[in-house]
Amino acid sequence: MKEKSIKILGISGSLRKGSSASAMLEIISGMMPEWVRFHIYTGIGEIPAFDDRPDIPFPVAGFIKQIEESDGVFFCIPEYAFGVPGALKNALDWTVSTTAFSNKPVALITAASQGQKAHEALLNTLTALGTGLSEDSTFLISFVRSKLDGQNNIKDASTLHAVKQVAASFLKRLEKKKE
């Protein structure tokens, strides 16, 4: 398996540098073996507001292409006003009329103060997009700031264990799909 690389696209729901969601993606990226290419997408804020025009704007086309070229997508999101961050939801709305997410393995970690409503909302959106969503590749981290140290490392042992489990489960699904 190590001769074949796996390409994972990480998508943070936060536009803020140093956010807990982005920190989680960095942590997960560091957990991956060297033969896994884990790229964190940073262009969510450049995607224009969704409309149903026939021409697809350049930033949207690039976003969709990165999804299509990945073996799987790993989301990590905060919760804003009890929901999915608007910029991420907007980006995902652009993919509805495509097959970019069709049976694409995805993982989701919600890292928030509470997070349950955003977690459920994004799970619903990912289901509507036809993703290859698996329950063992999702995790909700409530009160995330209390579980990170000053350098954005996970200091809570049970949270670290759960994040490792999600990452390992997701990687196993991607390996199986590559076979």
Summary of the structure (lengths in Angstrom):
residues: 179
radius of gyration: 15.4
end to end distance: 8.3
largest distance: 48.9
contacts: 566
relative contact order: 0.18
helix: 41%
strand: 23%
